[in-house]
């Protein structure tokens, strides 16, 4: 069964619905396409070094925190599927 993402926003729902209708896609396709575009755009910025000095400093600090967290608790995970039922609703 595919994993589920729940977004509780009237604006997001209406925007996805309008785009789906306009392009003949499902709302899921709209969300996936939007996320891919955003991921690609951000990935390009990182690959091309388009970060400001402030962004680079923040990135370095966050990367260091991530490394320290992994070292302190290598078994930790951001997987929280056990908190949700088969229907995607919280247990």
C-alpha positions in Angstrom: 0.0 0.0 0.0 1.4 3.4 -0.9 2.4 5.7 1.9 0.0 8.6 2.6 0.5 12.3 3.1 -2.3 14.3 4.7 -2.4 18.1 4.1 -5.0 20.0 6.0 -5.3 23.2 4.1 -8.3 24.5 2.2 -6.0 26.7 0.1 -3.8 23.7 -0.9 -6.8 21.6 -1.7 -8.4 24.2 -3.9 -5.2 25.0 -5.7 -4.5 21.3 -6.3 -8.0 20.8 -7.5 -7.9 23.7 -9.9 -4.6 22.6 -11.4 -5.7 19.0 -11.7 -8.8 20.1 -13.5 -6.9 22.5 -15.8 -4.3 19.9 -16.8 -6.4 16.7 -16.6 -4.3 15.2 -13.8 -5.2 13.9 -10.4 -4.6 16.0 -7.3 -1.9 13.5 -6.3 -0.1 14.1 -9.7 -0.3 17.9 -9.1 1.3 17.6 -5.6 4.0 15.2 -6.8 4.9 17.4 -9.8 5.0 20.5 -7.6 7.2 18.7 -5.1 9.6 17.4 -7.8 9.9 20.9 -9.3 10.7 22.4 -5.9 13.2 19.7 -5.1 14.9 20.1 -8.5 15.0 23.9 -8.1 16.5 23.7 -4.6 18.9 21.0 -5.7 20.1 23.2 -8.5 20.7 26.1 -6.2 22.8 23.9 -4.0 24.7 22.3 -6.9 25.5 25.7 -8.4 26.6 27.3 -5.2 23.9 30.0 -5.3 23.7 30.2 -1.5 24.4 33.5 0.2 27.1 33.5 2.9 24.3 33.5 5.5 22.6 30.5 3.9 26.0 28.7 3.6 26.7 29.3 7.3 23.2 28.0 8.3 23.7 25.0 6.0 27.0 24.2 7.6 25.6 24.5 11.1 22.6 22.3 10.3 24.8 19.7 8.6 27.0 19.6 11.7 24.0 19.2 14.0 22.8 16.3 11.8 26.2 14.6 12.0 26.2 14.9 15.8 22.7 13.6 16.1 23.5 10.6 13.9 26.6 9.9 16.0 24.7 10.2 19.3 21.8 8.0 18.2 22.5 6.1 15.0 19.3 4.0 15.4 17.1 7.1 15.4 14.7 7.5 12.4 12.2 10.0 11.1 9.9 7.2 10.1 6.7 7.5 12.1 4.5 5.1 10.3 3.6 3.3 13.5 1.7 6.4 14.6 -0.9 6.0 11.8 -3.4 3.4 10.8 -3.9 1.8 7.4 -6.2 4.6 6.4 -3.5 7.3 7.2 -5.4 8.6 10.2 -3.6 8.9 13.5 -4.0 6.0 15.9 
